Amino acid sequence: MNAIDRYFDAVMGQLQSIRTSQWDAVVQAGSWVGEALASDRWLYAFGTGHSHLLAEELFFRAGGLVRGVPMLEDSVMLHKSAIEATRREREQGYAEELLNRYPLQPGDVLIVASNSGRNAVPIEMVLGAQRRGLRVIGLTNLAHSRQWPSRHPSGKTVADAADLVIDNCGVPGDACVELPGMPSRVAPTSTLTGALLINLIVVQAMEHSLGRGVAPEIYISSNSDGDDHNAQMFAKYRSRIRHL
């Protein structure tokens, strides 16, 4: 079997593992978010490094939640300085600064995506959000998190700290394919599985909110007939959603 076949099979295997082992947690996460939406509250999402892609996956998507807001900060993303981002995500105390930039309120929900779950900023994002009265969902790789120790003085990982944990069912180190002649495995999976998990949570949240009699506000594709609809959302929320 060649490398791309093995990669495809590995991803499909992880997706099946999510279906069989994480479904109850996904349903619970979506129910929490749906309860928040039905109660006029918000969903936030955060990640550092490549995990920030999962926060962005939530945002400004066709069919996606208007009240789904990413917490984005250049210094812990990769497009300006990947080396600096790696250093910064390990820095204690920085999460408080990031949390203070958003109008978080009790009853909101935060998803913290961290494949390793071991660095200070995502761990402190969990703890700081909890102090503010938010429910926090940790999206992480339990196999990796259990193999490597926390870099936070509490000794906690994201999985230890979050109110609800969803495992992306990946392997330690994320990359999953062995290639002869390469010094380590290639072919990461956490973005693929994470994007699915984010959207599963959102869909479950919408269904739950509708069951409470509240239709969540969504974006409609601006490349179809969504411009007028979306313009109403922009006018309503531009002062609240900092990334619009």
Secondary structure, DSSP 8 states (H G I E B T S, - for coil): --HHHHHHHHHHHHHHHHHHHSHHHHHHHHHHHHHHHHTT--EEEEESGGGHHHHHHTSS-BT-BTTEEEE--GGGSSSS-HHHHHHHTT-TTHHHHHHTTS---TT-EEEEEESS--SHHHHHHHHHHHHTT-EEEEEE-HHHHHHS--SSTT---HHHHSSEEEE----TTS--B--TT-SS-B---HHHHHHHHHHHHHHHHHHHHHHTT----BB--TTTT-HHHHHHHHHHHTTT-TT-
